[in-house]
């Protein structure tokens, strides 16, 4: 056995320390009054400090705010909520406006062709009427003066014809019948036409009438034709009836809400009481007069 091994063995025996359990040393392994091994002492000294650090980390510090800070936070949240609500409302309004513009554009586009057709026919009618009236006027003038009308008389006749045709032309403006809602929206879209509100017309339909013709669009007939072509006419008809029924129910509900009901226990006004009293008095007087007449007749008899 070497000298180094003997010295190591003597050191362990002196300390009464088991070298096989050197890495499992703890507070309980150190006897009272016995100094720990150098490595063991470092572990023991570091333990309390580590526990204090863990306790300090785990401790939660309650954060407090002043009343001013809380009010500022509430005001900030209200401001942000208002801004978000305004943004959402603006987005919804823009979507509704876009849908209305699309609907307006669809109806306007559908009516433009019919209006052009109406204006074309009206111009042809007026021109044809002018030719007939002019020919008749000059024929009458020739009979009256027994010669061809001069330039001055021809100018007077033409001026009178123009005035008469203008009055006729103004009276024969095309009339567009629209749903009241659509009529209000499209009032400024068309010039030189008369817009008539008609609650019987659906918002998607219209009628255009002029002196010698009529054009209209009925979406229910259009959908019926489409349904017939596709073989689902019954389904389209049922859906149409459902929509119309819903519109009618909403209309009746709004009309009912507008009617103010008179409470049953309401007392009649003074005017009503006086009128009722007067009617009752007249009935009594008439009855008395009839009784008197009957008595007189009986006496005469």
TORKOL-4160 file (C-alpha; in steps of 0.2 Angstrom, whole numbers, padded with zeros to 4 digits, m for minus):
301
<pt num="1" X="0000" Y="0000" Z="0000"/>
<pt num="2" X="0007" Y="0017" Z="m0005"/>
<pt num="3" X="0010" Y="0031" Z="0006"/>
<pt num="4" X="m0004" Y="0042" Z="m0002"/>
<pt num="5" X="m0017" Y="0029" Z="0000"/>
<pt num="6" X="m0012" Y="0027" Z="0019"/>
<pt num="7" X="m0014" Y="0046" Z="0021"/>
<pt num="8" X="m0031" Y="0047" Z="0012"/>
<pt num="9" X="m0037" Y="0032" Z="0023"/>
<pt num="10" X="m0031" Y="0041" Z="0039"/>
<pt num="11" X="m0040" Y="0057" Z="0034"/>
<pt num="12" X="m0057" Y="0048" Z="0032"/>
<pt num="13" X="m0055" Y="0038" Z="0048"/>
<pt num="14" X="m0051" Y="0054" Z="0057"/>
<pt num="15" X="m0066" Y="0063" Z="0051"/>
<pt num="16" X="m0077" Y="0048" Z="0053"/>
<pt num="17" X="m0083" Y="0050" Z="0035"/>
<pt num="18" X="m0089" Y="0037" Z="0023"/>
<pt num="19" X="m0080" Y="0040" Z="0006"/>
<pt num="20" X="m0093" Y="0030" Z="m0003"/>
<pt num="21" X="m0107" Y="0042" Z="0002"/>
<pt num="22" X="m0097" Y="0058" Z="m0001"/>
<pt num="23" X="m0110" Y="0064" Z="m0015"/>
<pt num="24" X="m0125" Y="0062" Z="m0004"/>
<pt num="25" X="m0120" Y="0073" Z="0010"/>
<pt num="26" X="m0134" Y="0085" Z="0017"/>
<pt num="27" X="m0138" Y="0094" Z="0033"/>
<pt num="28" X="m0143" Y="0079" Z="0042"/>
<pt num="29" X="m0126" Y="0070" Z="0038"/>
<pt num="30" X="m0116" Y="0083" Z="0047"/>
<pt num="31" X="m0115" Y="0079" Z="0066"/>
<pt num="32" X="m0118" Y="0093" Z="0078"/>
<pt num="33" X="m0101" Y="0102" Z="0082"/>
<pt num="34" X="m0093" Y="0093" Z="0067"/>
<pt num="35" X="m0086" Y="0104" Z="0053"/>
<pt num="36" X="m0092" Y="0099" Z="0036"/>
<pt num="37" X="m0080" Y="0094" Z="0022"/>
<pt num="38" X="m0074" Y="0109" Z="0011"/>
<pt num="39" X="m0086" Y="0105" Z="m0004"/>
<pt num="40" X="m0101" Y="0100" Z="0008"/>
<pt num="41" X="m0099" Y="0117" Z="0017"/>
<pt num="42" X="m0101" Y="0127" Z="0001"/>
<pt num="43" X="m0117" Y="0118" Z="m0003"/>
<pt num="44" X="m0124" Y="0121" Z="0014"/>
<pt num="45" X="m0120" Y="0139" Z="0013"/>
<pt num="46" X="m0127" Y="0141" Z="m0004"/>
<pt num="47" X="m0144" Y="0133" Z="0000"/>
<pt num="48" X="m0152" Y="0146" Z="0011"/>
<pt num="49" X="m0147" Y="0160" Z="m0001"/>
<pt num="50" X="m0155" Y="0150" Z="m0015"/>
<pt num="51" X="m0171" Y="0148" Z="m0005"/>
<pt num="52" X="m0172" Y="0166" Z="m0002"/>
<pt num="53" X="m0170" Y="0170" Z="m0020"/>
<pt num="54" X="m0184" Y="0158" Z="m0025"/>
<pt num="55" X="m0195" Y="0166" Z="m0012"/>
<pt num="56" X="m0192" Y="0183" Z="m0019"/>
<pt num="57" X="m0196" Y="0178" Z="m0037"/>
<pt num="58" X="m0212" Y="0169" Z="m0031"/>
<pt num="59" X="m0218" Y="0184" Z="m0022"/>
<pt num="60" X="m0230" Y="0194" Z="m0033"/>
<pt num="61" X="m0231" Y="0213" Z="m0030"/>
<pt num="62" X="m0248" Y="0220" Z="m0032"/>
<pt num="63" X="m0249" Y="0234" Z="m0044"/>
<pt num="64" X="m0260" Y="0249" Z="m0039"/>
<pt num="65" X="m0266" Y="0264" Z="m0049"/>
<pt num="66" X="m0272" Y="0281" Z="m0044"/>
<pt num="67" X="m0289" Y="0287" Z="m0048"/>
<pt num="68" X="m0283" Y="0298" Z="m0062"/>
<pt num="69" X="m0274" Y="0284" Z="m0070"/>
<pt num="70" X="m0290" Y="0273" Z="m0070"/>
<pt num="71" X="m0300" Y="0287" Z="m0077"/>
<pt num="72" X="m0287" Y="0290" Z="m0091"/>
<pt num="73" X="m0288" Y="0271" Z="m0094"/>
<pt num="74" X="m0307" Y="0271" Z="m0095"/>
<pt num="75" X="m0307" Y="0287" Z="m0107"/>
<pt num="76" X="m0294" Y="0278" Z="m0118"/>
<pt num="77" X="m0305" Y="0262" Z="m0119"/>
<pt num="78" X="m0320" Y="0273" Z="m0123"/>
<pt num="79" X="m0311" Y="0282" Z="m0136"/>
<pt num="80" X="m0305" Y="0266" Z="m0144"/>
<pt num="81" X="m0322" Y="0258" Z="m0143"/>
<pt num="82" X="m0330" Y="0273" Z="m0151"/>
<pt num="83" X="m0317" Y="0273" Z="m0165"/>
<pt num="84" X="m0320" Y="0255" Z="m0168"/>
<pt num="85" X="m0339" Y="0256" Z="m0168"/>
<pt num="86" X="m0338" Y="0271" Z="m0180"/>
<pt num="87" X="m0326" Y="0261" Z="m0192"/>
<pt num="88" X="m0338" Y="0247" Z="m0192"/>
<pt num="89" X="m0354" Y="0258" Z="m0194"/>
<pt num="90" X="m0345" Y="0267" Z="m0209"/>
<pt num="91" X="m0341" Y="0250" Z="m0217"/>
<pt num="92" X="m0359" Y="0244" Z="m0215"/>
<pt num="93" X="m0365" Y="0261" Z="m0222"/>
<pt num="94" X="m0353" Y="0259" Z="m0237"/>
<pt num="95" X="m0359" Y="0241" Z="m0240"/>
<pt num="96" X="m0378" Y="0247" Z="m0240"/>
<pt num="97" X="m0374" Y="0261" Z="m0251"/>
<pt num="98" X="m0365" Y="0250" Z="m0263"/>
<pt num="99" X="m0380" Y="0238" Z="m0264"/>
<pt num="100" X="m0392" Y="0252" Z="m0266"/>
<pt num="101" X="m0381" Y="0260" Z="m0280"/>
<pt num="102" X="m0380" Y="0243" Z="m0288"/>
<pt num="103" X="m0399" Y="0241" Z="m0287"/>
<pt num="104" X="m0402" Y="0259" Z="m0294"/>
<pt num="105" X="m0390" Y="0255" Z="m0308"/>
<pt num="106" X="m0399" Y="0239" Z="m0313"/>
<pt num="107" X="m0416" Y="0248" Z="m0314"/>
<pt num="108" X="m0409" Y="0263" Z="m0323"/>
<pt num="109" X="m0400" Y="0252" Z="m0335"/>
<pt num="110" X="m0416" Y="0243" Z="m0338"/>
<pt num="111" X="m0426" Y="0258" Z="m0340"/>
<pt num="112" X="m0414" Y="0268" Z="m0352"/>
<pt num="113" X="m0418" Y="0257" Z="m0367"/>
<pt num="114" X="m0436" Y="0258" Z="m0364"/>
<pt num="115" X="m0435" Y="0277" Z="m0362"/>
<pt num="116" X="m0425" Y="0279" Z="m0378"/>
<pt num="117" X="m0438" Y="0269" Z="m0387"/>
<pt num="118" X="m0452" Y="0280" Z="m0380"/>
<pt num="119" X="m0443" Y="0296" Z="m0385"/>
<pt num="120" X="m0440" Y="0289" Z="m0402"/>
<pt num="121" X="m0458" Y="0285" Z="m0405"/>
<pt num="122" X="m0464" Y="0301" Z="m0397"/>
<pt num="123" X="m0453" Y="0311" Z="m0410"/>
<pt num="124" X="m0460" Y="0301" Z="m0424"/>
<pt num="125" X="m0477" Y="0304" Z="m0419"/>
<pt num="126" X="m0474" Y="0323" Z="m0417"/>
<pt num="127" X="m0466" Y="0324" Z="m0434"/>
<pt num="128" X="m0480" Y="0315" Z="m0442"/>
<pt num="129" X="m0493" Y="0326" Z="m0433"/>
<pt num="130" X="m0484" Y="0341" Z="m0439"/>
<pt num="131" X="m0484" Y="0336" Z="m0457"/>
<pt num="132" X="m0503" Y="0332" Z="m0456"/>
<pt num="133" X="m0507" Y="0349" Z="m0447"/>
<pt num="134" X="m0496" Y="0359" Z="m0459"/>
<pt num="135" X="m0503" Y="0351" Z="m0475"/>
<pt num="136" X="m0521" Y="0354" Z="m0468"/>
<pt num="137" X="m0517" Y="0372" Z="m0463"/>
<pt num="138" X="m0510" Y="0377" Z="m0479"/>
<pt num="139" X="m0524" Y="0369" Z="m0489"/>
<pt num="140" X="m0537" Y="0379" Z="m0479"/>
<pt num="141" X="m0527" Y="0395" Z="m0482"/>
<pt num="142" X="m0527" Y="0392" Z="m0500"/>
<pt num="143" X="m0546" Y="0389" Z="m0500"/>
<pt num="144" X="m0548" Y="0405" Z="m0490"/>
<pt num="145" X="m0537" Y="0417" Z="m0500"/>
<pt num="146" X="m0538" Y="0408" Z="m0517"/>
<pt num="147" X="m0520" Y="0408" Z="m0519"/>
<pt num="148" X="m0504" Y="0401" Z="m0512"/>
<pt num="149" X="m0500" Y="0408" Z="m0495"/>
<pt num="150" X="m0486" Y="0421" Z="m0495"/>
<pt num="151" X="m0470" Y="0420" Z="m0484"/>
<pt num="152" X="m0478" Y="0431" Z="m0470"/>
<pt num="153" X="m0493" Y="0420" Z="m0469"/>
<pt num="154" X="m0483" Y="0404" Z="m0470"/>
<pt num="155" X="m0472" Y="0410" Z="m0456"/>
<pt num="156" X="m0487" Y="0414" Z="m0445"/>
<pt num="157" X="m0495" Y="0396" Z="m0449"/>
<pt num="158" X="m0479" Y="0387" Z="m0444"/>
<pt num="159" X="m0477" Y="0397" Z="m0428"/>
<pt num="160" X="m0495" Y="0393" Z="m0423"/>
<pt num="161" X="m0492" Y="0375" Z="m0427"/>
<pt num="162" X="m0476" Y="0374" Z="m0417"/>
<pt num="163" X="m0485" Y="0382" Z="m0402"/>
<pt num="164" X="m0499" Y="0369" Z="m0403"/>
<pt num="165" X="m0487" Y="0354" Z="m0405"/>
<pt num="166" X="m0476" Y="0360" Z="m0390"/>
<pt num="167" X="m0492" Y="0360" Z="m0379"/>
<pt num="168" X="m0496" Y="0343" Z="m0386"/>
<pt num="169" X="m0478" Y="0337" Z="m0383"/>
<pt num="170" X="m0478" Y="0343" Z="m0365"/>
<pt num="171" X="m0494" Y="0334" Z="m0361"/>
<pt num="172" X="m0487" Y="0318" Z="m0368"/>
<pt num="173" X="m0471" Y="0316" Z="m0358"/>
<pt num="174" X="m0467" Y="0298" Z="m0354"/>
<pt num="175" X="m0473" Y="0292" Z="m0337"/>
<pt num="176" X="m0463" Y="0281" Z="m0326"/>
<pt num="177" X="m0472" Y="0271" Z="m0312"/>
<pt num="178" X="m0460" Y="0266" Z="m0298"/>
<pt num="179" X="m0461" Y="0259" Z="m0281"/>
<pt num="180" X="m0461" Y="0275" Z="m0269"/>
<pt num="181" X="m0444" Y="0270" Z="m0262"/>
<pt num="182" X="m0436" Y="0268" Z="m0279"/>
<pt num="183" X="m0445" Y="0284" Z="m0285"/>
<pt num="184" X="m0437" Y="0294" Z="m0271"/>
<pt num="185" X="m0420" Y="0287" Z="m0275"/>
<pt num="186" X="m0421" Y="0290" Z="m0294"/>
<pt num="187" X="m0430" Y="0306" Z="m0295"/>
<pt num="188" X="m0415" Y="0316" Z="m0300"/>
<pt num="189" X="m0409" Y="0302" Z="m0313"/>
<pt num="190" X="m0421" Y="0306" Z="m0327"/>
<pt num="191" X="m0426" Y="0323" Z="m0335"/>
<pt num="192" X="m0441" Y="0327" Z="m0346"/>
<pt num="193" X="m0451" Y="0312" Z="m0339"/>
<pt num="194" X="m0465" Y="0311" Z="m0326"/>
<pt num="195" X="m0461" Y="0299" Z="m0311"/>
<pt num="196" X="m0477" Y="0292" Z="m0303"/>
<pt num="197" X="m0476" Y="0283" Z="m0286"/>
<pt num="198" X="m0486" Y="0266" Z="m0286"/>
<pt num="199" X="m0486" Y="0256" Z="m0270"/>
<pt num="200" X="m0492" Y="0241" Z="m0280"/>
<pt num="201" X="m0476" Y="0240" Z="m0290"/>
<pt num="202" X="m0462" Y="0230" Z="m0282"/>
<pt num="203" X="m0445" Y="0239" Z="m0279"/>
<pt num="204" X="m0437" Y="0229" Z="m0293"/>
<pt num="205" X="m0451" Y="0233" Z="m0306"/>
<pt num="206" X="m0457" Y="0248" Z="m0316"/>
<pt num="207" X="m0469" Y="0254" Z="m0329"/>
<pt num="208" X="m0466" Y="0266" Z="m0343"/>
<pt num="209" X="m0480" Y="0273" Z="m0353"/>
<pt num="210" X="m0481" Y="0286" Z="m0367"/>
<pt num="211" X="m0494" Y="0292" Z="m0379"/>
<pt num="212" X="m0494" Y="0276" Z="m0390"/>
<pt num="213" X="m0486" Y="0263" Z="m0380"/>
<pt num="214" X="m0482" Y="0254" Z="m0363"/>
<pt num="215" X="m0467" Y="0245" Z="m0357"/>
<pt num="216" X="m0465" Y="0237" Z="m0340"/>
<pt num="217" X="m0454" Y="0225" Z="m0331"/>
<pt num="218" X="m0461" Y="0212" Z="m0319"/>
<pt num="219" X="m0448" Y="0201" Z="m0310"/>
<pt num="220" X="m0461" Y="0189" Z="m0305"/>
<pt num="221" X="m0465" Y="0185" Z="m0323"/>
<pt num="222" X="m0446" Y="0184" Z="m0327"/>
<pt num="223" X="m0443" Y="0172" Z="m0313"/>
<pt num="224" X="m0458" Y="0162" Z="m0318"/>
<pt num="225" X="m0450" Y="0160" Z="m0336"/>
<pt num="226" X="m0433" Y="0156" Z="m0329"/>
<pt num="227" X="m0441" Y="0143" Z="m0317"/>
<pt num="228" X="m0451" Y="0135" Z="m0332"/>
<pt num="229" X="m0435" Y="0134" Z="m0342"/>
<pt num="230" X="m0426" Y="0126" Z="m0328"/>
<pt num="231" X="m0440" Y="0115" Z="m0323"/>
<pt num="232" X="m0442" Y="0122" Z="m0306"/>
<pt num="233" X="m0457" Y="0133" Z="m0309"/>
<pt num="234" X="m0466" Y="0128" Z="m0293"/>
<pt num="235" X="m0451" Y="0131" Z="m0282"/>
<pt num="236" X="m0449" Y="0149" Z="m0289"/>
<pt num="237" X="m0468" Y="0152" Z="m0287"/>
<pt num="238" X="m0467" Y="0147" Z="m0269"/>
<pt num="239" X="m0452" Y="0157" Z="m0265"/>
<pt num="240" X="m0461" Y="0172" Z="m0274"/>
<pt num="241" X="m0477" Y="0170" Z="m0264"/>
<pt num="242" X="m0466" Y="0169" Z="m0248"/>
<pt num="243" X="m0457" Y="0185" Z="m0251"/>
<pt num="244" X="m0473" Y="0194" Z="m0256"/>
<pt num="245" X="m0482" Y="0187" Z="m0240"/>
<pt num="246" X="m0467" Y="0193" Z="m0229"/>
<pt num="247" X="m0468" Y="0211" Z="m0237"/>
<pt num="248" X="m0487" Y="0211" Z="m0234"/>
<pt num="249" X="m0485" Y="0206" Z="m0216"/>
<pt num="250" X="m0472" Y="0219" Z="m0213"/>
<pt num="251" X="m0483" Y="0232" Z="m0221"/>
<pt num="252" X="m0498" Y="0227" Z="m0210"/>
<pt num="253" X="m0487" Y="0227" Z="m0195"/>
<pt num="254" X="m0481" Y="0245" Z="m0198"/>
<pt num="255" X="m0498" Y="0251" Z="m0201"/>
<pt num="256" X="m0505" Y="0243" Z="m0185"/>
<pt num="257" X="m0491" Y="0251" Z="m0175"/>
<pt num="258" X="m0495" Y="0268" Z="m0182"/>
<pt num="259" X="m0513" Y="0267" Z="m0176"/>
<pt num="260" X="m0515" Y="0273" Z="m0158"/>
<pt num="261" X="m0528" Y="0263" Z="m0148"/>
<pt num="262" X="m0540" Y="0272" Z="m0137"/>
<pt num="263" X="m0540" Y="0265" Z="m0119"/>
<pt num="264" X="m0557" Y="0257" Z="m0114"/>
<pt num="265" X="m0558" Y="0266" Z="m0098"/>
<pt num="266" X="m0555" Y="0283" Z="m0106"/>
<pt num="267" X="m0568" Y="0296" Z="m0101"/>
<pt num="268" X="m0578" Y="0304" Z="m0115"/>
<pt num="269" X="m0575" Y="0323" Z="m0118"/>
<pt num="270" X="m0587" Y="0336" Z="m0114"/>
<pt num="271" X="m0592" Y="0339" Z="m0132"/>
<pt num="272" X="m0597" Y="0320" Z="m0133"/>
<pt num="273" X="m0607" Y="0321" Z="m0117"/>
<pt num="274" X="m0616" Y="0337" Z="m0122"/>
<pt num="275" X="m0620" Y="0329" Z="m0140"/>
<pt num="276" X="m0626" Y="0313" Z="m0132"/>
<pt num="277" X="m0637" Y="0323" Z="m0119"/>
<pt num="278" X="m0644" Y="0333" Z="m0134"/>
<pt num="279" X="m0648" Y="0318" Z="m0144"/>
<pt num="280" X="m0657" Y="0310" Z="m0129"/>
<pt num="281" X="m0667" Y="0326" Z="m0126"/>
<pt num="282" X="m0673" Y="0326" Z="m0144"/>
<pt num="283" X="m0678" Y="0308" Z="m0143"/>
<pt num="284" X="m0688" Y="0311" Z="m0128"/>
<pt num="285" X="m0696" Y="0327" Z="m0135"/>
<pt num="286" X="m0701" Y="0317" Z="m0151"/>
<pt num="287" X="m0708" Y="0303" Z="m0141"/>
<pt num="288" X="m0719" Y="0315" Z="m0131"/>
<pt num="289" X="m0725" Y="0324" Z="m0147"/>
<pt num="290" X="m0729" Y="0307" Z="m0154"/>
<pt num="291" X="m0739" Y="0303" Z="m0139"/>
<pt num="292" X="m0749" Y="0319" Z="m0140"/>
<pt num="293" X="m0753" Y="0316" Z="m0158"/>
<pt num="294" X="m0759" Y="0299" Z="m0154"/>
<pt num="295" X="m0770" Y="0306" Z="m0140"/>
<pt num="296" X="m0777" Y="0319" Z="m0152"/>
<pt num="297" X="m0781" Y="0306" Z="m0165"/>
<pt num="298" X="m0790" Y="0295" Z="m0152"/>
<pt num="299" X="m0801" Y="0310" Z="m0146"/>
<pt num="300" X="m0805" Y="0314" Z="m0164"/>
<pt num="301" X="m0809" Y="0296" Z="m0168"/>
